[in-house]
Amino acid sequence: MQVILAILIVMISLNGIKPFSVQKDSNWDNSIKIYDLNWPADAASIKKIPKHNTIYFFFDAIVDILPYNFTEPFEKCEIIRFSGGSVKSIHINPKLDDIFLYNTSTENVIIKPDMFYKLRAFRCEDTKLTQIPENINRLKHLKILNLKFNLIEIVQMDQLNGLDNLEELQLSFNKIKHIYSDGPVSLPSLKSMYLDRNRLQHFDVCNWNMPSLSHLNLQVNNLTHFAIYQFPTLQALRIYENPVNCAWTDSLKNTSIRLYSRTSCDEKSVGAFELDCPPTNHQLKQQISSVSDRMQKLKTCCKI
């Protein structure tokens, strides 16, 4: 019986559509592989797929819009992965723990602002995303956000506020020219950030609060410097193939930061730079208040 279940073929013939097949995955426990699914054409036959597995791998699926309740027939499903084919748009299912899209030509990720999501890892690699998905900060439990090999040009960092559990942000191999924020950015759990192989010329981090960031990858961009001490726990900085300012790199030699750079600094890169950010208005007010308190204590002391 197990041999029969190991390879389960589901044949469907609807208007000449290629039939999809289902196979038990020998590499992963409690997982199923589905080949050549066509949605919604195959919706009536999806119940023939085993429903008690936790992981579902879809290969070369053709999907216009994947609804958020797509996995409802799979009662114990926690993880779905799509590889190849086409998944143009996907609604994030609030019950899933892990979603992975790879080489699926995905253009749109829909996250509803009024839903509670369990998702801990979202990977959308080598697709056609042009921006960070709207309402991404509704994924409160998210630990891994991987959007590498896409077409993203602009990143608004404060769009990520609320992702207090995020530990890894992967934006490598995009076309990012500009990263900005309209206000403070807070990612308290972020440990690793990957922005390598983009088109960055300016890296303004002065509104960023990332007290746990230890690894930052900026290699293959067009950066000369940035306010590196905005990241107090930074341990490793990869900055290969950037026209970095020589004086800036020299200033880091006696720090605990491991600087990874095979190329020498750019002698032509000149101009002023700051290792630290200037104090914010709030910080200035705190400093003024602190000075005022000390002055008041001195006056009180002198009167006595």
C-alpha positions, -999 to 999 in steps of 0.1 A, spaced: 0 0 0 29 24 8 44 17 -25 12 27 -42 11 59 -21 47 67 -28 38 77 -64 3 88 -69 -7 99 -104 -38 121 -108 -48 123 -144 -71 151 -155 -83 160 -190 -100 194 -191 -101 211 -224 -67 197 -234 -49 211 -203 -18 191 -193 -27 168 -164 -11 174 -130 6 146 -111 13 141 -74 42 123 -59 53 115 -23 85 133 -15 112 109 -4 136 137 7 112 154 32 90 138 58 54 145 55 56 163 22 41 160 -12 52 171 -47 27 184 -73 37 189 -109 20 210 -136 -10 222 -116 -32 247 -135 -53 270 -113 -82 276 -113 -88 250 -141 -78 222 -117 -98 235 -87 -124 207 -89 -98 180 -87 -75 195 -60 -93 174 -34 -76 143 -49 -43 156 -35 -35 140 -1 -47 164 26 -28 154 57 7 165 48 24 196 62 46 206 33 34 210 -3 59 215 -32 44 228 -65 66 225 -96 58 244 -129 23 254 -117 4 279 -139 -16 302 -116 -32 336 -124 -42 346 -89 -36 322 -59 -64 329 -34 -56 330 4 -77 299 10 -60 278 -16 -46 254 10 -79 249 29 -83 214 15 -49 205 29 -59 203 66 -24 202 81 -5 224 56 21 247 71 45 253 42 39 258 5 66 262 -21 63 270 -58 92 265 -82 91 274 -119 60 279 -139 40 311 -132 22 325 -101 13 360 -112 -4 371 -79 -6 355 -45 -27 362 -15 -8 354 17 -26 328 37 -29 338 74 -25 303 86 8 293 69 42 294 86 64 295 55 58 305 18 85 302 -8 82 313 -45 111 307 -68 114 316 -105 76 320 -107 73 354 -125 53 367 -95 44 404 -98 20 409 -70 18 399 -33 -14 407 -15 -14 411 23 -47 423 38 -44 449 65 -72 435 86 -59 399 90 -38 382 116 -9 363 100 12 335 114 38 336 87 74 333 99 93 331 66 85 346 32 108 341 3 100 354 -32 132 349 -52 140 354 -89 105 367 -97 92 400 -111 85 421 -80 91 458 -85 85 469 -49 83 457 -13 47 442 -9 22 466 5 12 460 41 43 439 47 44 451 83 12 431 90 33 400 91 41 405 128 57 371 133 80 373 103 116 363 109 129 359 74 121 382 44 139 372 12 132 392 -20 165 387 -38 168 385 -76 139 408 -83 133 442 -100 130 464 -70 144 500 -75 132 519 -45 129 508 -8 109 528 18 124 514 50 98 527 74 74 504 55 90 476 76 81 492 110 62 467 130 83 437 120 97 434 155 107 397 151 125 401 117 160 386 119 170 385 83 163 409 54 175 398 20 173 423 -9 204 412 -29 205 412 -67 178 438 -73 181 472 -90 179 493 -58 190 529 -64 174 546 -35 166 537 1 147 563 21 123 567 50 97 593 59 104 588 96 122 566 121 129 530 112 128 504 140 138 467 135 149 456 169 156 419 161 173 423 128 207 405 127 216 403 90 209 426 61 218 419 25 218 447 0 247 435 -22 247 438 -60 223 467 -63 229 503 -75 232 522 -43 251 555 -43 238 569 -11 230 550 21 213 573 47 209 553 79 204 581 104 168 573 111 174 536 115 173 519 149 187 483 145 203 475 179 209 438 170 224 442 135 256 423 133 261 415 96 257 439 67 264 431 31 268 460 7 292 447 -18 289 456 -55 272 490 -52 285 525 -57 290 536 -21 318 558 -8 308 559 30 279 558 54 273 565 91 285 531 102 283 538 140 245 540 137 248 502 141 264 497 176 265 459 174 279 456 138 305 429 136 310 422 99 307 446 69 311 433 34 318 461 10 337 446 -19 336 465 -52 325 499 -39 344 532 -45 348 537 -8 365 567 7 400 559 18 399 581 49 366 565 59 381 530 57 412 541 76 390 553 104 376 518 108 410 501 113 410 503 150 374 492 155 360 458 163 342 457 129 355 431 105 358 449 71 357 425 41 370 442 10 393 427 -16 395 460 -35 415 490 -23 397 522 -14 392 549 -41 418 576 -39 396 598 -60 367 596 -36 370 628 -16 347 649 6 335 651 41 319 621 58 305 612 92 310 580 111 281 590 134 248 606 127 240 641 139 217 641 170 180 642 163 157 669 176 145 645 203 181 638 213 190 675 213 160 682 236 171 655 259 206 669 260 193 704 267 170 690 294 200 672 310 221 703 310 192 723 325 188 697 353 225 699 361 225 737 362 195 737 385 213 713 409 243 735 408 222 766 417 205 747 445 239 735 458 254 770 457 224 785 476 229 760 504 
